[in-house]
Amino acid sequence: MTITGLAAAVVLGAVIGVLGRLVAPGRESMPIWLTIGAGIVAAFAGTGLAQVFGLADDGWSIWTTVLQIALAVVGVFLVAAFWPKRTPS
């Protein structure tokens, strides 16, 4: 993976994290940087799973994107479940 590919994966991961947060049920109290981090991890994991299952080709694949968003939803949901809730002061 080139540096350009890595930078694109990070940007795409940030977008995927935000999409995952929008799709995840309930209101999350976690910060945006954690949402972006979950999205970046989901983007890499989704790409890896798509390659393992033979769903990815050399270019863009709808199945890779679907896996990435699904993993981002699960990731955001799990991180939000374990992230300490904010208490009003």
Secondary structure by P-SEA (a helix, b strand, c coil): ccaaaaaaaaaaaaaaaaaaaaaccccccccaaaaaaaaaaaaaaaaaaaaaaccccccccaaaaaaaaaaaaaaaaaaaaaccccccc
